[in-house]
Amino acid sequence: MARAGRRASVATRRFGWPPRGRLRGRRSRTYGLGVIIGALDALMERGIFERRPVKPLAHVLLGAFNEGALLVAHASGPAAARAEVADTLAYMLERLRLPSA
């Protein structure tokens, strides 16, 4: 486990990715969870998505996106897996859309 943590640390320094714990405030709106929270807030505010508690929904969606990416990355047929994951994520997000939107 220490070895995996070291690789993540090297990648963070090499590519300039901020450590997860430092993604706060203004910068958090630029990465992962912050982007999802901002998008959900905007979609709900505009009446496109039904009102739901944003923070837990954002965490669940981020988990779905991450797991979908892992599924594609480890698939023997990545193109087919990518299409299936995209279709599944679109289905999930469509359930949040209000009928009038």
Backbone as XML, in Angstrom:
<?xml version="1.0"?>
<chain id="A" units="angstrom">
  <residue number="1" name="MET">
    <atom name="N" x="0.823" y="-1.193" z="0.000"/>
    <atom name="CA" x="0.000" y="0.000" z="0.000"/>
    <atom name="C" x="0.865" y="1.254" z="0.000"/>
  </residue>
  <residue number="2" name="ALA">
    <atom name="N" x="1.978" y="1.222" z="0.697"/>
    <atom name="CA" x="2.861" y="2.383" z="0.732"/>
    <atom name="C" x="3.369" y="2.700" z="-0.670"/>
  </residue>
  <residue number="3" name="ARG">
    <atom name="N" x="3.607" y="1.663" z="-1.442"/>
    <atom name="CA" x="4.109" y="1.853" z="-2.805"/>
    <atom name="C" x="3.079" y="2.573" z="-3.682"/>
  </residue>
  <residue number="4" name="ALA">
    <atom name="N" x="1.807" y="2.198" z="-3.570"/>
    <atom name="CA" x="0.750" y="2.856" z="-4.336"/>
    <atom name="C" x="0.632" y="4.323" z="-3.922"/>
  </residue>
  <residue number="5" name="GLY">
    <atom name="N" x="0.734" y="4.588" z="-2.628"/>
    <atom name="CA" x="0.679" y="5.958" z="-2.139"/>
    <atom name="C" x="1.836" y="6.792" z="-2.665"/>
  </residue>
  <residue number="6" name="ARG">
    <atom name="N" x="3.006" y="6.174" z="-2.753"/>
    <atom name="CA" x="4.180" y="6.867" z="-3.298"/>
    <atom name="C" x="3.965" y="7.203" z="-4.762"/>
  </residue>
  <residue number="7" name="ARG">
    <atom name="N" x="3.405" y="6.260" z="-5.534"/>
    <atom name="CA" x="3.147" y="6.525" z="-6.957"/>
    <atom name="C" x="2.153" y="7.673" z="-7.117"/>
  </residue>
  <residue number="8" name="ALA">
    <atom name="N" x="1.134" y="7.688" z="-6.285"/>
    <atom name="CA" x="0.155" y="8.777" z="-6.351"/>
    <atom name="C" x="0.812" y="10.109" z="-6.021"/>
  </residue>
  <residue number="9" name="SER">
    <atom name="N" x="1.706" y="10.096" z="-5.036"/>
    <atom name="CA" x="2.401" y="11.307" z="-4.647"/>
    <atom name="C" x="3.312" y="11.796" z="-5.769"/>
  </residue>
  <residue number="10" name="VAL">
    <atom name="N" x="4.012" y="10.886" z="-6.425"/>
    <atom name="CA" x="4.876" y="11.249" z="-7.547"/>
    <atom name="C" x="4.040" y="11.813" z="-8.690"/>
  </residue>
  <residue number="11" name="ALA">
    <atom name="N" x="2.912" y="11.177" z="-8.994"/>
    <atom name="CA" x="2.029" y="11.667" z="-10.062"/>
    <atom name="C" x="1.508" y="13.057" z="-9.720"/>
  </residue>
  <residue number="12" name="THR">
    <atom name="N" x="1.175" y="13.267" z="-8.448"/>
    <atom name="CA" x="0.673" y="14.566" z="-8.020"/>
    <atom name="C" x="1.713" y="15.645" z="-8.276"/>
  </residue>
  <residue number="13" name="ARG">
    <atom name="N" x="2.959" y="15.386" z="-7.899"/>
    <atom name="CA" x="4.023" y="16.368" z="-8.102"/>
    <atom name="C" x="4.347" y="16.533" z="-9.582"/>
  </residue>
  <residue number="14" name="ARG">
    <atom name="N" x="4.435" y="15.438" z="-10.292"/>
    <atom name="CA" x="4.854" y="15.487" z="-11.693"/>
    <atom name="C" x="3.836" y="16.205" z="-12.573"/>
  </residue>
  <residue number="15" name="PHE">
    <atom name="N" x="2.578" y="15.918" z="-12.380"/>
    <atom name="CA" x="1.556" y="16.485" z="-13.248"/>
    <atom name="C" x="0.861" y="17.706" z="-12.655"/>
  </residue>
  <residue number="16" name="GLY">
    <atom name="N" x="1.236" y="18.082" z="-11.449"/>
    <atom name="CA" x="0.667" y="19.272" z="-10.852"/>
    <atom name="C" x="-0.735" y="19.104" z="-10.313"/>
  </residue>
  <residue number="17" name="TRP">
    <atom name="N" x="-1.147" y="17.860" z="-10.078"/>
    <atom name="CA" x="-2.473" y="17.630" z="-9.510"/>
    <atom name="C" x="-2.428" y="17.967" z="-8.042"/>
  </residue>
  <residue number="18" name="PRO">
    <atom name="N" x="-3.397" y="18.717" z="-7.548"/>
    <atom name="CA" x="-3.399" y="19.028" z="-6.121"/>
    <atom name="C" x="-3.825" y="17.808" z="-5.303"/>
  </residue>
  <residue number="19" name="PRO">
    <atom name="N" x="-3.210" y="17.611" z="-4.154"/>
    <atom name="CA" x="-3.651" y="16.516" z="-3.281"/>
    <atom name="C" x="-5.118" y="16.690" z="-2.929"/>
  </residue>
  <residue number="20" name="ARG">
    <atom name="N" x="-5.842" y="15.584" z="-2.800"/>
    <atom name="CA" x="-7.294" y="15.639" z="-2.551"/>
    <atom name="C" x="-7.648" y="16.486" z="-1.343"/>
  </residue>
  <residue number="21" name="GLY">
    <atom name="N" x="-6.861" y="16.392" z="-0.294"/>
    <atom name="CA" x="-7.165" y="17.130" z="0.929"/>
    <atom name="C" x="-7.054" y="18.637" z="0.765"/>
  </residue>
  <residue number="22" name="ARG">
    <atom name="N" x="-6.371" y="19.100" z="-0.266"/>
    <atom name="CA" x="-6.172" y="20.538" z="-0.458"/>
    <atom name="C" x="-7.185" y="21.154" z="-1.415"/>
  </residue>
  <residue number="23" name="LEU">
    <atom name="N" x="-8.103" y="20.372" z="-1.900"/>
    <atom name="CA" x="-9.104" y="20.900" z="-2.830"/>
    <atom name="C" x="-10.231" y="21.550" z="-2.040"/>
  </residue>
  <residue number="24" name="ARG">
    <atom name="N" x="-10.014" y="22.776" z="-1.674"/>
    <atom name="CA" x="-10.987" y="23.489" z="-0.872"/>
    <atom name="C" x="-11.233" y="24.865" z="-1.489"/>
  </residue>
  <residue number="25" name="GLY">
    <atom name="N" x="-12.294" y="25.498" z="-1.071"/>
    <atom name="CA" x="-12.567" y="26.867" z="-1.483"/>
    <atom name="C" x="-12.702" y="27.018" z="-2.988"/>
  </residue>
  <residue number="26" name="ARG">
    <atom name="N" x="-12.115" y="28.071" z="-3.506"/>
    <atom name="CA" x="-12.241" y="28.417" z="-4.923"/>
    <atom name="C" x="-11.716" y="27.306" z="-5.827"/>
  </residue>
  <residue number="27" name="ARG">
    <atom name="N" x="-10.612" y="26.676" z="-5.475"/>
    <atom name="CA" x="-10.026" y="25.631" z="-6.315"/>
    <atom name="C" x="-10.907" y="24.395" z="-6.389"/>
  </residue>
  <residue number="28" name="SER">
    <atom name="N" x="-11.702" y="24.132" z="-5.358"/>
    <atom name="CA" x="-12.515" y="22.913" z="-5.359"/>
    <atom name="C" x="-13.583" y="22.958" z="-6.441"/>
  </residue>
  <residue number="29" name="ARG">
    <atom name="N" x="-13.937" y="24.151" z="-6.926"/>
    <atom name="CA" x="-14.929" y="24.251" z="-8.000"/>
    <atom name="C" x="-14.325" y="23.872" z="-9.350"/>
  </residue>
  <residue number="30" name="THR">
    <atom name="N" x="-13.011" y="23.658" z="-9.397"/>
    <atom name="CA" x="-12.322" y="23.354" z="-10.639"/>
    <atom name="C" x="-12.105" y="21.858" z="-10.822"/>
  </residue>
  <residue number="31" name="TYR">
    <atom name="N" x="-12.275" y="21.071" z="-9.782"/>
    <atom name="CA" x="-11.950" y="19.656" z="-9.827"/>
    <atom name="C" x="-13.116" y="18.794" z="-9.352"/>
  </residue>
  <residue number="32" name="GLY">
    <atom name="N" x="-13.225" y="17.593" z="-9.882"/>
    <atom name="CA" x="-14.113" y="16.532" z="-9.457"/>
    <atom name="C" x="-15.401" y="16.905" z="-8.758"/>
  </residue>
  <residue number="33" name="LEU">
    <atom name="N" x="-15.416" y="16.701" z="-7.466"/>
    <atom name="CA" x="-16.625" y="16.873" z="-6.671"/>
    <atom name="C" x="-17.155" y="18.301" z="-6.754"/>
  </residue>
  <residue number="34" name="GLY">
    <atom name="N" x="-16.280" y="19.273" z="-6.714"/>
    <atom name="CA" x="-16.706" y="20.671" z="-6.798"/>
    <atom name="C" x="-17.408" y="20.993" z="-8.107"/>
  </residue>
  <residue number="35" name="VAL">
    <atom name="N" x="-16.918" y="20.419" z="-9.190"/>
    <atom name="CA" x="-17.549" y="20.628" z="-10.502"/>
    <atom name="C" x="-18.946" y="20.012" z="-10.516"/>
  </residue>
  <residue number="36" name="ILE">
    <atom name="N" x="-19.061" y="18.814" z="-9.967"/>
    <atom name="CA" x="-20.353" y="18.132" z="-9.945"/>
    <atom name="C" x="-21.347" y="18.906" z="-9.081"/>
  </residue>
  <residue number="37" name="ILE">
    <atom name="N" x="-20.915" y="19.370" z="-7.923"/>
    <atom name="CA" x="-21.791" y="20.153" z="-7.048"/>
    <atom name="C" x="-22.258" y="21.413" z="-7.772"/>
  </residue>
  <residue number="38" name="GLY">
    <atom name="N" x="-21.338" y="22.106" z="-8.429"/>
    <atom name="CA" x="-21.697" y="23.319" z="-9.158"/>
    <atom name="C" x="-22.687" y="23.048" z="-10.281"/>
  </residue>
  <residue number="39" name="ALA">
    <atom name="N" x="-22.465" y="21.965" z="-11.022"/>
    <atom name="CA" x="-23.362" y="21.616" z="-12.125"/>
    <atom name="C" x="-24.747" y="21.251" z="-11.604"/>
  </residue>
  <residue number="40" name="LEU">
    <atom name="N" x="-24.799" y="20.454" z="-10.548"/>
    <atom name="CA" x="-26.092" y="20.070" z="-9.977"/>
    <atom name="C" x="-26.840" y="21.290" z="-9.457"/>
  </residue>
  <residue number="41" name="ASP">
    <atom name="N" x="-26.133" y="22.160" z="-8.753"/>
    <atom name="CA" x="-26.758" y="23.394" z="-8.254"/>
    <atom name="C" x="-27.368" y="24.190" z="-9.404"/>
  </residue>
  <residue number="42" name="ALA">
    <atom name="N" x="-26.605" y="24.354" z="-10.477"/>
    <atom name="CA" x="-27.083" y="25.140" z="-11.621"/>
    <atom name="C" x="-28.292" y="24.476" z="-12.283"/>
  </residue>
  <residue number="43" name="LEU">
    <atom name="N" x="-28.239" y="23.167" z="-12.474"/>
    <atom name="CA" x="-29.343" y="22.454" z="-13.113"/>
    <atom name="C" x="-30.606" y="22.489" z="-12.263"/>
  </residue>
  <residue number="44" name="MET">
    <atom name="N" x="-30.449" y="22.393" z="-10.956"/>
    <atom name="CA" x="-31.610" y="22.469" z="-10.069"/>
    <atom name="C" x="-32.159" y="23.884" z="-10.008"/>
  </residue>
  <residue number="45" name="GLU">
    <atom name="N" x="-31.275" y="24.858" z="-9.968"/>
    <atom name="CA" x="-31.695" y="26.261" z="-9.920"/>
    <atom name="C" x="-32.477" y="26.643" z="-11.167"/>
  </residue>
  <residue number="46" name="ARG">
    <atom name="N" x="-32.090" y="26.102" z="-12.312"/>
    <atom name="CA" x="-32.769" y="26.412" z="-13.582"/>
    <atom name="C" x="-34.021" y="25.570" z="-13.808"/>
  </residue>
  <residue number="47" name="GLY">
    <atom name="N" x="-34.314" y="24.669" z="-12.868"/>
    <atom name="CA" x="-35.502" y="23.853" z="-12.999"/>
    <atom name="C" x="-35.374" y="22.723" z="-14.002"/>
  </residue>
  <residue number="48" name="ILE">
    <atom name="N" x="-34.150" y="22.333" z="-14.307"/>
    <atom name="CA" x="-33.923" y="21.235" z="-15.249"/>
    <atom name="C" x="-33.895" y="19.898" z="-14.506"/>
  </residue>
  <residue number="49" name="PHE">
    <atom name="N" x="-33.234" y="19.885" z="-13.343"/>
    <atom name="CA" x="-33.197" y="18.690" z="-12.490"/>
    <atom name="C" x="-34.096" y="18.926" z="-11.290"/>
  </residue>
  <residue number="50" name="GLU">
    <atom name="N" x="-34.708" y="17.858" z="-10.793"/>
    <atom name="CA" x="-35.523" y="17.994" z="-9.586"/>
    <atom name="C" x="-34.628" y="18.320" z="-8.403"/>
  </residue>
  <residue number="51" name="ARG">
    <atom name="N" x="-35.192" y="19.034" z="-7.453"/>
    <atom name="CA" x="-34.444" y="19.410" z="-6.241"/>
    <atom name="C" x="-34.177" y="18.164" z="-5.401"/>
  </residue>
  <residue number="52" name="ARG">
    <atom name="N" x="-32.932" y="17.952" z="-5.095"/>
    <atom name="CA" x="-32.478" y="16.866" z="-4.232"/>
    <atom name="C" x="-31.365" y="17.438" z="-3.368"/>
  </residue>
  <residue number="53" name="PRO">
    <atom name="N" x="-31.018" y="16.795" z="-2.265"/>
    <atom name="CA" x="-29.848" y="17.244" z="-1.502"/>
    <atom name="C" x="-28.591" y="17.107" z="-2.374"/>
  </residue>
  <residue number="54" name="VAL">
    <atom name="N" x="-27.934" y="18.224" z="-2.627"/>
    <atom name="CA" x="-26.858" y="18.260" z="-3.619"/>
    <atom name="C" x="-25.616" y="17.479" z="-3.189"/>
  </residue>
  <residue number="55" name="LYS">
    <atom name="N" x="-25.169" y="17.670" z="-1.974"/>
    <atom name="CA" x="-23.901" y="17.061" z="-1.568"/>
    <atom name="C" x="-23.928" y="15.527" z="-1.642"/>
  </residue>
  <residue number="56" name="PRO">
    <atom name="N" x="-24.915" y="14.841" z="-1.059"/>
    <atom name="CA" x="-24.897" y="13.376" z="-1.180"/>
    <atom name="C" x="-25.071" y="12.909" z="-2.624"/>
  </residue>
  <residue number="57" name="LEU">
    <atom name="N" x="-25.892" y="13.621" z="-3.393"/>
    <atom name="CA" x="-26.069" y="13.250" z="-4.797"/>
    <atom name="C" x="-24.756" y="13.400" z="-5.562"/>
  </residue>
  <residue number="58" name="ALA">
    <atom name="N" x="-24.035" y="14.480" z="-5.303"/>
    <atom name="CA" x="-22.746" y="14.695" z="-5.968"/>
    <atom name="C" x="-21.753" y="13.591" z="-5.615"/>
  </residue>
  <residue number="59" name="HIS">
    <atom name="N" x="-21.715" y="13.187" z="-4.359"/>
    <atom name="CA" x="-20.808" y="12.109" z="-3.949"/>
    <atom name="C" x="-21.167" y="10.796" z="-4.641"/>
  </residue>
  <residue number="60" name="VAL">
    <atom name="N" x="-22.455" y="10.494" z="-4.711"/>
    <atom name="CA" x="-22.892" y="9.250" z="-5.357"/>
    <atom name="C" x="-22.554" y="9.284" z="-6.848"/>
  </residue>
  <residue number="61" name="LEU">
    <atom name="N" x="-22.792" y="10.420" z="-7.507"/>
    <atom name="CA" x="-22.473" y="10.524" z="-8.933"/>
    <atom name="C" x="-20.972" y="10.418" z="-9.178"/>
  </residue>
  <residue number="62" name="LEU">
    <atom name="N" x="-20.175" y="11.070" z="-8.337"/>
    <atom name="CA" x="-18.719" y="10.970" z="-8.492"/>
    <atom name="C" x="-18.268" y="9.519" z="-8.364"/>
  </residue>
  <residue number="63" name="GLY">
    <atom name="N" x="-18.848" y="8.796" z="-7.408"/>
    <atom name="CA" x="-18.531" y="7.378" z="-7.269"/>
    <atom name="C" x="-18.909" y="6.591" z="-8.515"/>
  </residue>
  <residue number="64" name="ALA">
    <atom name="N" x="-20.071" y="6.901" z="-9.076"/>
    <atom name="CA" x="-20.507" y="6.215" z="-10.306"/>
    <atom name="C" x="-19.564" y="6.529" z="-11.460"/>
  </residue>
  <residue number="65" name="PHE">
    <atom name="N" x="-19.153" y="7.800" z="-11.590"/>
    <atom name="CA" x="-18.227" y="8.177" z="-12.665"/>
    <atom name="C" x="-16.887" y="7.461" z="-12.491"/>
  </residue>
  <residue number="66" name="ASN">
    <atom name="N" x="-16.388" y="7.439" z="-11.266"/>
    <atom name="CA" x="-15.098" y="6.786" z="-11.006"/>
    <atom name="C" x="-15.162" y="5.287" z="-11.275"/>
  </residue>
  <residue number="67" name="GLU">
    <atom name="N" x="-16.215" y="4.646" z="-10.806"/>
    <atom name="CA" x="-16.356" y="3.205" z="-11.033"/>
    <atom name="C" x="-16.544" y="2.896" z="-12.514"/>
  </residue>
  <residue number="68" name="GLY">
    <atom name="N" x="-17.282" y="3.757" z="-13.214"/>
    <atom name="CA" x="-17.441" y="3.586" z="-14.651"/>
    <atom name="C" x="-16.104" y="3.685" z="-15.367"/>
  </residue>
  <residue number="69" name="ALA">
    <atom name="N" x="-15.286" y="4.643" z="-14.959"/>
    <atom name="CA" x="-13.961" y="4.797" z="-15.560"/>
    <atom name="C" x="-13.093" y="3.572" z="-15.297"/>
  </residue>
  <residue number="70" name="LEU">
    <atom name="N" x="-13.153" y="3.035" z="-14.093"/>
    <atom name="CA" x="-12.390" y="1.821" z="-13.786"/>
    <atom name="C" x="-12.876" y="0.636" z="-14.604"/>
  </residue>
  <residue number="71" name="LEU">
    <atom name="N" x="-14.173" y="0.520" z="-14.778"/>
    <atom name="CA" x="-14.736" y="-0.559" z="-15.574"/>
    <atom name="C" x="-14.204" y="-0.494" z="-17.007"/>
  </residue>
  <residue number="72" name="VAL">
    <atom name="N" x="-14.199" y="0.695" z="-17.587"/>
    <atom name="CA" x="-13.686" y="0.871" z="-18.949"/>
    <atom name="C" x="-12.185" y="0.581" z="-19.000"/>
  </residue>
  <residue number="73" name="ALA">
    <atom name="N" x="-11.454" y="1.087" z="-18.022"/>
    <atom name="CA" x="-9.997" y="0.919" z="-18.015"/>
    <atom name="C" x="-9.572" y="-0.540" z="-17.940"/>
  </residue>
  <residue number="74" name="HIS">
    <atom name="N" x="-10.348" y="-1.355" z="-17.271"/>
    <atom name="CA" x="-9.974" y="-2.759" z="-17.088"/>
    <atom name="C" x="-10.741" y="-3.710" z="-17.995"/>
  </residue>
  <residue number="75" name="ALA">
    <atom name="N" x="-11.543" y="-3.180" z="-18.892"/>
    <atom name="CA" x="-12.358" y="-4.029" z="-19.764"/>
    <atom name="C" x="-11.509" y="-4.634" z="-20.878"/>
  </residue>
  <residue number="76" name="SER">
    <atom name="N" x="-11.871" y="-5.845" z="-21.283"/>
    <atom name="CA" x="-11.182" y="-6.455" z="-22.422"/>
    <atom name="C" x="-11.612" y="-5.779" z="-23.725"/>
  </residue>
  <residue number="77" name="GLY">
    <atom name="N" x="-12.817" y="-5.206" z="-23.733"/>
    <atom name="CA" x="-13.306" y="-4.442" z="-24.877"/>
    <atom name="C" x="-13.669" y="-3.041" z="-24.424"/>
  </residue>
  <residue number="78" name="PRO">
    <atom name="N" x="-12.696" y="-2.128" z="-24.344"/>
    <atom name="CA" x="-12.960" y="-0.807" z="-23.780"/>
    <atom name="C" x="-13.999" y="0.010" z="-24.543"/>
  </residue>
  <residue number="79" name="ALA">
    <atom name="N" x="-14.070" y="-0.127" z="-25.844"/>
    <atom name="CA" x="-15.041" y="0.664" z="-26.610"/>
    <atom name="C" x="-16.470" y="0.274" z="-26.235"/>
  </residue>
  <residue number="80" name="ALA">
    <atom name="N" x="-16.727" y="-1.017" z="-26.146"/>
    <atom name="CA" x="-18.064" y="-1.491" z="-25.763"/>
    <atom name="C" x="-18.366" y="-1.111" z="-24.318"/>
  </residue>
  <residue number="81" name="ALA">
    <atom name="N" x="-17.382" y="-1.253" z="-23.448"/>
    <atom name="CA" x="-17.580" y="-0.898" z="-22.042"/>
    <atom name="C" x="-17.859" y="0.596" z="-21.911"/>
  </residue>
  <residue number="82" name="ARG">
    <atom name="N" x="-17.142" y="1.419" z="-22.662"/>
    <atom name="CA" x="-17.347" y="2.866" z="-22.622"/>
    <atom name="C" x="-18.780" y="3.208" z="-23.050"/>
  </residue>
  <residue number="83" name="ALA">
    <atom name="N" x="-19.252" y="2.564" z="-24.100"/>
    <atom name="CA" x="-20.617" y="2.822" z="-24.570"/>
    <atom name="C" x="-21.643" y="2.406" z="-23.522"/>
  </residue>
  <residue number="84" name="GLU">
    <atom name="N" x="-21.433" y="1.260" z="-22.878"/>
    <atom name="CA" x="-22.362" y="0.793" z="-21.852"/>
    <atom name="C" x="-22.367" y="1.715" z="-20.639"/>
  </residue>
  <residue number="85" name="VAL">
    <atom name="N" x="-21.179" y="2.149" z="-20.227"/>
    <atom name="CA" x="-21.079" y="3.043" z="-19.075"/>
    <atom name="C" x="-21.733" y="4.388" z="-19.402"/>
  </residue>
  <residue number="86" name="ALA">
    <atom name="N" x="-21.470" y="4.926" z="-20.582"/>
    <atom name="CA" x="-22.065" y="6.207" z="-20.973"/>
    <atom name="C" x="-23.586" y="6.103" z="-21.001"/>
  </residue>
  <residue number="87" name="ASP">
    <atom name="N" x="-24.101" y="5.010" z="-21.546"/>
    <atom name="CA" x="-25.543" y="4.810" z="-21.596"/>
    <atom name="C" x="-26.135" y="4.716" z="-20.187"/>
  </residue>
  <residue number="88" name="THR">
    <atom name="N" x="-25.460" y="4.007" z="-19.305"/>
    <atom name="CA" x="-25.934" y="3.849" z="-17.929"/>
    <atom name="C" x="-25.923" y="5.175" z="-17.184"/>
  </residue>
  <residue number="89" name="LEU">
    <atom name="N" x="-24.843" y="5.944" z="-17.329"/>
    <atom name="CA" x="-24.768" y="7.244" z="-16.669"/>
    <atom name="C" x="-25.832" y="8.199" z="-17.216"/>
  </residue>
  <residue number="90" name="ALA">
    <atom name="N" x="-26.048" y="8.184" z="-18.520"/>
    <atom name="CA" x="-27.089" y="9.032" z="-19.116"/>
    <atom name="C" x="-28.465" y="8.644" z="-18.568"/>
  </residue>
  <residue number="91" name="TYR">
    <atom name="N" x="-28.704" y="7.340" z="-18.434"/>
    <atom name="CA" x="-29.973" y="6.863" z="-17.876"/>
    <atom name="C" x="-30.163" y="7.394" z="-16.449"/>
  </residue>
  <residue number="92" name="MET">
    <atom name="N" x="-29.115" y="7.291" z="-15.643"/>
    <atom name="CA" x="-29.202" y="7.774" z="-14.263"/>
    <atom name="C" x="-29.507" y="9.274" z="-14.215"/>
  </residue>
  <residue number="93" name="LEU">
    <atom name="N" x="-28.798" y="10.039" z="-15.017"/>
    <atom name="CA" x="-28.981" y="11.488" z="-15.006"/>
    <atom name="C" x="-30.348" y="11.891" z="-15.548"/>
  </residue>
  <residue number="94" name="GLU">
    <atom name="N" x="-30.852" y="11.160" z="-16.519"/>
    <atom name="CA" x="-32.184" y="11.448" z="-17.059"/>
    <atom name="C" x="-33.270" y="11.296" z="-15.996"/>
  </residue>
  <residue number="95" name="ARG">
    <atom name="N" x="-33.066" y="10.405" z="-15.022"/>
    <atom name="CA" x="-34.052" y="10.232" z="-13.963"/>
    <atom name="C" x="-34.179" y="11.483" z="-13.116"/>
  </residue>
  <residue number="96" name="LEU">
    <atom name="N" x="-33.172" y="12.341" z="-13.117"/>
    <atom name="CA" x="-33.209" y="13.576" z="-12.338"/>
    <atom name="C" x="-33.896" y="14.717" z="-13.095"/>
  </residue>
  <residue number="97" name="ARG">
    <atom name="N" x="-34.018" y="14.574" z="-14.409"/>
    <atom name="CA" x="-34.598" y="15.639" z="-15.234"/>
    <atom name="C" x="-36.102" y="15.760" z="-14.944"/>
  </residue>
  <residue number="98" name="LEU">
    <atom name="N" x="-36.538" y="16.991" z="-14.777"/>
    <atom name="CA" x="-37.956" y="17.248" z="-14.575"/>
    <atom name="C" x="-38.698" y="17.065" z="-15.895"/>
  </residue>
  <residue number="99" name="PRO">
    <atom name="N" x="-39.932" y="16.554" z="-15.874"/>
    <atom name="CA" x="-40.668" y="16.327" z="-17.114"/>
    <atom name="C" x="-40.847" y="17.583" z="-17.967"/>
  </residue>
  <residue number="100" name="SER">
    <atom name="N" x="-40.941" y="18.738" z="-17.329"/>
    <atom name="CA" x="-41.143" y="19.977" z="-18.063"/>
    <atom name="C" x="-39.870" y="20.523" z="-18.690"/>
  </residue>
  <residue number="101" name="ALA">
    <atom name="N" x="-38.714" y="19.950" z="-18.331"/>
    <atom name="CA" x="-37.433" y="20.488" z="-18.837"/>
    <atom name="C" x="-37.081" y="19.922" z="-20.190"/>
  </residue>
</chain>
